[in-house]
């Protein structure tokens, strides 16, 4: 992590000059950085993009960061200004909710890394497929998936990969997303475990195939990259209550 702060004040809310401090936002002695998203406002050390095509709507409450509505092709609204280099694990604690009317389970969350600056007003768009300049761990209603810039993978078992739904999780339960970005060996991996803020991955891992339920693609970013968070839920909202990263 380079720790530079190139803040330009363009289309964002909030700023802290100390965002790169190890353990900032409640991190522990392991060198991780943890953000509590339940304070009712944008945490210090994060940025909320409010520029062109910021979508879905991001608001804040005691339950966490609330991403309401269709992501469409909107630009990821929650970002970190931190410049990352090398291997990192990024984790998001997110709630799985059955949609009103019980028609689907679409609390689709995403953690993504981008090779363009967090100040960008383009190139940070949501997409349900591979996309130039982005590698995204994405829950695809209700199948965990990963999309790179020229490769993708999705859970296939059990249940055809639909593990973010009963009987594997219950309505209102929490899962933790684990995105391993490993440019040192040219790959990115994604897995999901049951449990709220399961930073140690102690909860039950969801999915068994491919690759034992750890989705892997041969895509990664050499050099500097940035991280964003978004969600997609056409009928309701995606809620996240914590975010963590640590160097591998």
VENUR-V804340 format. One record per backbone hydrogen bond with DSSP energy under -1.0 kcal/mol. CO is the residue of the C=O (numbers start at 1). NH is the residue of the N-H. E is the energy in kcal/mol with one decimal. If there is no record, write none. Layout:
# VENUR-V804340
[[CO NH E] [CO NH E]]
This chain:
# VENUR-V804340
[[11 50 -4.3] [13 48 -1.2] [18 21 -1.6] [21 24 -2.2] [23 26 -1.2] [23 27 -2.7] [28 31 -1.1] [33 245 -2.2] [35 243 -2.0] [43 46 -1.7] [47 79 -2.9] [51 54 -1.3] [53 75 -3.0] [57 68 -2.9] [59 66 -2.9] [64 61 -1.9] [65 240 -2.1] [66 59 -2.3] [67 238 -2.7] [68 57 -1.8] [69 233 -2.1] [71 74 -3.1] [74 126 -1.9] [75 55 -1.3] [77 49 -2.9] [78 229 -3.1] [79 47 -3.0] [83 2 -2.0] [84 225 -2.1] [87 248 -2.2] [88 181 -2.6] [89 246 -1.8] [90 179 -3.3] [91 244 -2.3] [92 177 -3.0] [93 241 -1.9] [94 175 -2.7] [96 172 -2.7] [99 102 -2.2] [104 99 -3.0] [106 108 -2.1] [108 232 -2.6] [109 139 -2.1] [110 230 -1.8] [111 137 -2.8] [112 228 -2.7] [113 135 -2.1] [114 226 -2.6] [117 120 -2.1] [124 76 -2.5] [131 134 -1.6] [133 115 -1.4] [135 113 -2.5] [136 147 -2.6] [137 111 -1.7] [138 145 -2.6] [140 143 -1.1] [142 164 -2.2] [143 140 -3.0] [144 155 -2.4] [145 138 -3.0] [146 153 -2.2] [147 136 -3.3] [148 131 -2.2] [151 148 -3.5] [153 146 -2.8] [157 208 -3.0] [157 209 -1.4] [158 161 -2.1] [159 162 -1.5] [161 163 -2.0] [165 168 -1.9] [165 169 -1.0] [170 173 -2.1] [173 96 -3.3] [174 195 -2.6] [175 94 -2.6] [176 193 -2.3] [177 92 -1.5] [178 191 -1.8] [179 90 -2.8] [180 189 -2.5] [181 88 -2.1] [182 185 -1.6] [182 187 -1.8] [187 182 -2.3] [188 217 -2.3] [189 180 -2.7] [190 215 -2.4] [191 178 -2.5] [192 206 -2.6] [193 176 -2.9] [197 199 -2.1] [198 201 -1.8] [204 194 -2.6] [209 156 -3.1] [209 157 -1.5] [210 213 -1.7] [211 214 -1.2] [215 190 -2.3] [217 188 -2.3] [217 219 -1.3] [225 84 -2.7] [226 114 -2.5] [227 80 -2.1] [228 112 -2.5] [229 78 -1.5] [230 110 -2.1] [232 108 -1.8] [236 69 -1.8] [238 67 -3.1] [239 95 -2.4] [240 65 -2.7] [241 37 -1.5] [242 93 -2.6] [243 35 -3.5] [244 91 -2.9] [245 33 -2.6] [246 89 -2.7]]
